[in-house]
Amino acid sequence: MSLALATLLFEWKRYSAAMVALAFSGLLILAQVGMFTGIVQAATATIDRSRADIMVLAPKNESMINAGPDSLPERVEPLLYLNPQVAEVESLDGDGARWVNTPAPGKKAVTTYVNTFDVDPRPGSVTLPTDFPESIRLALMEPYAVVIDKTALPRLGTSLGATASLSGKTVHVRGVLENYPNVDQPSVYMSRDTMHLLGMGAKGGKTGPLMVRLRDPTQARQVVEQLNKVSGGLYRAWTREDLSKANESALMGEQIIGIFLGFSLFLGLLIGVGITSQTLRGAILASIKEFASLRALGVSMGSLSRIVLELALWVGVAGLLATALFTFGVYMLGQSLGMPMGFPMPWIITVTVLLLVISVLSGLFSLGVLKRSQPADLLR
């Protein structure tokens, strides 16, 4: 075990403030990234958990963020079947509608706007999410039946078995979902037939994004290239994985979100370096006699500097572990409150590198204290 690690383990209380500062610097960034990513994952849950291998969007859409839901010509759907690998094509139509609950006696009515999504309840349908239980699939087959995530029930003032008005017509809440929260507008899921009965869905020869299932899912990337080559500018095909990454990148690229994350990075760096460097300086100053003893034994200033830098690096590693622990706590809190969160690996790597850079910079700023470690001070 190195001297730096042994020092940290034996005198961890002196360095605890630096570890906590690094942990909160990382948490400041990851919590916001997790929240913004969770918003995307909630909005695209039916796609990410579908049986589709390929998604087809309008040619100018770089993602599903801020993209029109019904922007593809209906004639695109039969064209996709010309590829021999295409086994099934269905549109994922969405809309918005006015929701008015049926209040209990003595309660006020809840009036709000919701996002609506259609699902084909046929067994094995390409639009049927893989985590929909059989009870939900059967419930959706009933005309005017809707299902809602459990976190949206209080916001909509409804419950399982209750009725409500959606787009001016009566619907029945026949199922409750899990893991489909939405921090923006609540989402209501229904069958395609019910959406048509409510007068919603595709209109004017346009349709929503197309979900494509292949005979051989391992050929997805090759089929995407083939479809885009013959698209004639009518559409653009994506693998589901590439579209998911594009959705996350599009959200992170939003100007206001970019400002938030950029400010968080700057603030995390400022707080981390400031507190960590001062804590390290104070801890080294408190151990100045030990460093003076090492110099008296012939240890060079260069070796002492390397010990301090290694100590700073170990503080950074401890801060990373604390960041992971705090972030997990925030994630569990978000889950209990119905707030979806996601942590893309590139951002985890970015925060890891940032915290290690902060710890090393703090160590460099603390090296000046070593000049006070004069062997002559041991005689005082």
Legacy VTK file of the C-alpha trace (Angstrom):
# vtk DataFile Version 3.0
C-alpha trace
ASCII
DATASET POLYDATA
POINTS 380 float
0.000 0.000 0.000
1.384 3.416 -0.965
2.090 6.126 1.610
-0.553 8.423 0.030
-3.323 5.800 0.252
-2.331 4.829 3.786
-2.441 8.506 4.806
-5.912 8.928 3.324
-7.264 5.810 5.031
-5.771 6.736 8.409
-6.686 10.449 8.335
-9.841 10.319 6.188
-11.668 12.858 8.363
-9.225 15.584 7.304
-10.053 14.920 3.665
-13.796 14.275 4.008
-14.721 17.845 3.013
-12.813 17.451 -0.257
-14.539 14.139 -0.977
-17.981 15.635 -0.294
-17.195 18.678 -2.464
-16.209 16.428 -5.360
-19.287 14.268 -4.827
-21.660 17.223 -4.970
-19.848 18.662 -7.992
-20.501 15.406 -9.837
-24.036 15.139 -8.516
-24.825 18.695 -9.668
-24.118 17.662 -13.250
-25.409 14.093 -13.254
-28.720 14.989 -11.611
-29.541 17.453 -14.405
-28.345 15.095 -17.133
-30.387 12.300 -15.564
-33.523 14.431 -15.474
-33.221 15.664 -19.075
-32.404 12.178 -20.357
-35.342 10.779 -18.400
-37.665 13.200 -20.166
-36.561 11.787 -23.534
-36.831 8.186 -22.358
-40.351 8.808 -21.069
-41.429 10.446 -24.317
-40.030 7.603 -26.447
-40.822 4.700 -24.111
-43.196 3.011 -26.561
-40.445 3.078 -29.207
-37.531 1.995 -27.038
-39.543 -0.960 -25.696
-41.226 -1.955 -28.930
-40.579 -4.946 -31.163
-39.444 -2.688 -34.003
-35.966 -3.056 -35.461
-36.113 0.078 -37.639
-37.852 3.448 -37.329
-38.804 5.528 -40.354
-39.166 9.314 -39.997
-39.605 12.244 -42.342
-36.388 12.979 -44.276
-35.617 16.263 -42.507
-36.189 14.951 -38.984
-32.876 14.412 -37.188
-34.680 12.982 -34.138
-38.128 12.720 -32.611
-37.512 15.796 -30.435
-39.585 18.711 -31.749
-40.515 16.631 -34.809
-44.021 16.598 -36.217
-45.835 13.363 -35.293
-47.737 13.008 -38.599
-45.232 14.112 -41.213
-44.872 11.031 -43.440
-47.015 10.392 -46.533
-49.187 7.305 -46.105
-47.839 5.846 -49.360
-44.461 5.273 -47.711
-45.773 2.303 -45.712
-46.414 -0.089 -48.664
-43.138 0.988 -50.291
-41.166 -0.424 -47.365
-42.502 -3.923 -48.074
-40.525 -3.940 -51.329
-37.490 -4.829 -49.216
-37.570 -8.623 -48.698
-36.335 -8.299 -45.113
-39.363 -6.218 -44.016
-41.901 -8.387 -42.197
-44.250 -5.820 -40.628
-44.806 -2.070 -40.811
-47.114 -0.057 -38.579
-47.428 3.619 -37.805
-47.144 5.014 -34.310
-49.741 7.767 -34.273
-49.969 10.310 -31.504
-52.090 13.314 -30.747
-53.079 15.689 -27.989
-56.465 16.037 -26.367
-58.365 17.740 -23.581
-58.875 15.558 -20.517
-61.684 16.119 -18.013
-62.019 13.606 -15.196
-65.191 12.446 -13.497
-64.660 13.838 -9.998
-65.691 12.051 -6.849
-68.466 13.688 -4.791
-67.149 16.880 -3.225
-64.061 16.982 -5.445
-63.252 19.481 -8.192
-62.964 18.373 -11.804
-59.463 18.170 -13.279
-59.166 19.678 -16.741
-55.843 19.384 -18.545
-54.231 18.452 -21.831
-52.649 15.048 -22.352
-50.536 13.307 -24.960
-52.226 10.330 -26.560
-50.506 7.340 -28.187
-52.024 4.417 -30.012
-50.990 0.777 -29.653
-52.093 -2.146 -31.769
-53.217 -4.734 -29.160
-52.770 -7.716 -31.486
-50.487 -10.361 -29.928
-46.912 -9.664 -30.983
-47.759 -6.398 -32.742
-44.738 -4.302 -33.646
-46.220 -1.293 -31.801
-47.058 -3.285 -28.673
-44.323 -2.590 -26.065
-42.587 -5.713 -24.858
-43.239 -4.859 -21.195
-47.016 -4.481 -21.574
-48.519 -7.366 -19.552
-51.241 -9.529 -21.073
-53.854 -7.860 -18.860
-53.051 -4.474 -20.404
-53.177 -5.875 -23.937
-56.598 -7.385 -23.308
-57.843 -4.184 -21.671
-56.890 -2.137 -24.732
-59.096 -4.285 -26.960
-62.195 -2.794 -25.353
-63.572 0.211 -27.269
-62.924 3.540 -25.523
-60.530 1.873 -23.052
-57.362 3.745 -22.034
-54.386 2.898 -19.828
-52.300 5.378 -17.840
-49.067 5.239 -15.859
-49.616 5.079 -12.120
-47.704 8.326 -11.558
-50.187 10.227 -13.766
-53.319 9.066 -11.934
-53.209 11.798 -9.218
-52.460 14.501 -11.806
-55.463 13.422 -13.868
-57.714 12.942 -10.864
-58.634 9.420 -11.892
-58.178 5.794 -10.908
-58.545 2.285 -12.262
-62.141 1.720 -13.398
-63.010 5.438 -13.493
-64.411 7.306 -16.471
-63.299 10.598 -18.001
-63.898 12.804 -21.000
-61.198 12.733 -23.653
-61.627 14.869 -26.744
-65.250 15.344 -25.694
-66.026 11.626 -25.526
-66.238 9.231 -22.583
-63.315 6.862 -22.009
-62.732 4.221 -19.347
-59.478 3.705 -17.422
-59.017 -0.049 -17.794
-55.348 -0.466 -16.884
-52.492 1.064 -14.919
-48.941 1.018 -16.310
-45.583 1.148 -14.584
-42.367 2.753 -15.874
-44.155 5.075 -18.293
-44.006 8.373 -16.362
-43.908 11.775 -18.019
-42.772 14.887 -16.164
-44.334 17.148 -18.795
-47.849 16.336 -19.995
-49.414 13.065 -18.829
-49.580 10.326 -21.446
-52.673 8.269 -22.223
-52.383 5.023 -24.213
-55.170 3.409 -26.218
-55.780 1.086 -29.145
-55.727 2.380 -32.694
-59.440 1.684 -33.046
-60.204 3.729 -29.927
-58.088 6.605 -31.242
-60.102 6.587 -34.470
-63.370 6.478 -32.497
-62.196 9.582 -30.637
-61.485 11.357 -33.912
-57.729 11.504 -33.355
-54.702 10.123 -35.154
-53.401 10.452 -38.698
-55.173 12.949 -40.964
-54.797 14.437 -44.423
-52.834 11.587 -45.970
-50.110 11.874 -43.345
-49.033 9.308 -40.801
-46.820 9.116 -37.764
-43.370 7.525 -37.511
-43.310 4.022 -38.975
-42.138 1.052 -36.915
-40.602 -1.740 -38.967
-39.933 -5.322 -37.904
-37.457 -7.399 -39.897
-37.304 -11.094 -40.606
-33.685 -11.048 -39.428
-33.060 -8.319 -36.806
-29.291 -8.715 -37.181
-29.593 -7.184 -40.671
-31.050 -3.913 -39.328
-28.116 -1.687 -40.249
-27.839 -3.105 -43.762
-31.601 -2.729 -44.334
-31.465 0.882 -43.122
-28.803 1.618 -45.739
-30.864 -0.101 -48.432
-34.069 1.749 -47.526
-32.360 5.141 -47.408
-30.726 4.465 -50.763
-34.100 3.971 -52.488
-36.120 6.461 -50.409
-36.115 9.162 -53.056
-36.201 11.786 -50.313
-39.595 10.601 -49.010
-38.318 9.287 -45.692
-35.274 8.432 -43.612
-34.774 5.064 -41.902
-33.010 4.647 -38.559
-32.005 1.719 -36.437
-33.773 1.934 -33.108
-30.465 2.324 -31.267
-29.286 5.186 -33.497
-32.606 6.993 -33.123
-32.442 6.683 -29.337
-28.976 8.266 -29.333
-30.169 11.005 -31.692
-33.097 11.804 -29.389
-30.774 12.204 -26.401
-28.314 14.324 -28.384
-31.116 16.527 -29.705
-32.413 17.226 -26.208
-28.928 17.942 -24.851
-28.361 20.249 -27.817
-31.336 22.439 -26.952
-30.037 25.937 -26.229
-31.543 26.343 -22.762
-30.453 22.852 -21.709
-26.965 23.487 -23.078
-26.775 26.650 -20.983
-27.866 24.772 -17.857
-25.345 21.981 -18.363
-22.543 24.355 -19.322
-23.161 26.451 -16.219
-23.253 23.293 -14.093
-19.917 22.153 -15.493
-18.356 25.545 -14.758
-19.893 25.731 -11.297
-18.862 22.157 -10.501
-15.285 22.884 -11.578
-15.168 26.129 -9.574
-16.618 24.641 -6.391
-14.641 21.433 -6.693
-11.270 23.085 -7.206
-11.906 25.767 -4.577
-13.016 23.512 -1.743
-10.833 20.527 -2.608
-7.626 22.562 -2.928
-8.251 24.392 0.351
-9.022 21.127 2.131
-5.857 19.519 0.795
-3.780 22.554 1.756
-5.186 22.460 5.279
-4.614 18.711 5.628
-1.036 18.950 4.355
-0.356 21.924 6.617
-1.641 19.909 9.581
0.826 17.146 8.661
3.704 19.496 7.902
5.924 17.976 10.596
5.554 14.545 9.055
6.611 15.931 5.678
9.528 17.730 7.360
10.586 14.418 8.885
10.608 12.806 5.463
12.787 15.620 4.131
15.126 15.155 7.079
15.424 11.487 6.091
16.546 12.527 2.633
13.265 12.395 0.695
13.428 14.946 -2.123
10.851 17.665 -2.772
10.023 15.942 -6.055
9.120 12.723 -4.231
7.032 14.645 -1.704
5.223 16.404 -4.542
4.401 13.048 -6.129
3.018 11.837 -2.792
0.745 14.903 -2.586
-0.458 14.453 -6.174
-1.145 10.766 -5.556
-3.016 11.691 -2.388
-5.098 14.168 -4.388
-5.829 11.473 -6.969
-7.001 9.043 -4.274
-9.238 11.786 -2.892
-10.685 12.069 -6.398
-11.355 8.322 -6.527
-13.086 8.505 -3.140
-15.116 11.457 -4.423
-16.176 9.392 -7.438
-17.418 6.613 -5.180
-19.357 9.158 -3.131
-20.780 10.642 -6.354
-22.017 7.196 -7.405
-23.637 6.703 -4.005
-25.349 10.122 -3.978
-26.473 9.779 -7.590
-28.004 6.393 -6.850
-29.863 7.987 -3.932
-31.223 10.730 -6.206
-32.198 8.102 -8.772
-34.135 6.112 -6.178
-35.815 9.305 -4.953
-36.808 10.151 -8.532
-38.219 6.655 -9.025
-40.345 6.993 -5.892
-41.685 10.343 -7.124
-42.367 9.056 -10.636
-39.578 11.112 -12.230
-37.753 9.154 -14.953
-33.974 9.498 -14.981
-31.270 8.214 -17.294
-27.489 8.458 -17.236
-25.825 8.157 -20.667
-22.344 6.627 -20.543
-20.661 9.609 -22.310
-21.818 11.902 -19.510
-20.706 9.456 -16.831
-17.251 9.380 -18.449
-17.248 13.197 -18.701
-18.030 13.599 -15.003
-15.443 10.957 -14.068
-12.724 12.770 -16.010
-13.857 16.140 -14.623
-13.632 15.003 -11.002
-10.200 13.469 -11.528
-9.007 16.671 -13.213
-10.372 18.700 -10.293
-8.526 16.501 -7.794
-5.230 16.729 -9.712
-5.542 20.517 -10.092
-6.270 20.800 -6.390
-3.159 18.765 -5.673
-1.070 21.065 -7.857
-2.437 24.134 -6.084
-1.484 22.548 -2.743
2.163 21.908 -3.565
3.203 25.332 -2.334
2.553 24.251 1.244
5.430 21.769 1.017
7.921 24.639 1.041
7.136 25.019 4.731
8.297 21.481 5.459
11.815 22.497 6.568
13.734 19.943 8.668
14.903 22.765 10.922
11.294 23.219 12.062
11.540 19.893 13.914
13.949 21.532 16.388
11.471 24.261 17.384
LINES 1 381
380 0 1 2 3 4 5 6 7 8 9 10 11 12 13 14 15 16 17 18 19 20 21 22 23 24 25 26 27 28 29 30 31 32 33 34 35 36 37 38 39 40 41 42 43 44 45 46 47 48 49 50 51 52 53 54 55 56 57 58 59 60 61 62 63 64 65 66 67 68 69 70 71 72 73 74 75 76 77 78 79 80 81 82 83 84 85 86 87 88 89 90 91 92 93 94 95 96 97 98 99 100 101 102 103 104 105 106 107 108 109 110 111 112 113 114 115 116 117 118 119 120 121 122 123 124 125 126 127 128 129 130 131 132 133 134 135 136 137 138 139 140 141 142 143 144 145 146 147 148 149 150 151 152 153 154 155 156 157 158 159 160 161 162 163 164 165 166 167 168 169 170 171 172 173 174 175 176 177 178 179 180 181 182 183 184 185 186 187 188 189 190 191 192 193 194 195 196 197 198 199 200 201 202 203 204 205 206 207 208 209 210 211 212 213 214 215 216 217 218 219 220 221 222 223 224 225 226 227 228 229 230 231 232 233 234 235 236 237 238 239 240 241 242 243 244 245 246 247 248 249 250 251 252 253 254 255 256 257 258 259 260 261 262 263 264 265 266 267 268 269 270 271 272 273 274 275 276 277 278 279 280 281 282 283 284 285 286 287 288 289 290 291 292 293 294 295 296 297 298 299 300 301 302 303 304 305 306 307 308 309 310 311 312 313 314 315 316 317 318 319 320 321 322 323 324 325 326 327 328 329 330 331 332 333 334 335 336 337 338 339 340 341 342 343 344 345 346 347 348 349 350 351 352 353 354 355 356 357 358 359 360 361 362 363 364 365 366 367 368 369 370 371 372 373 374 375 376 377 378 379
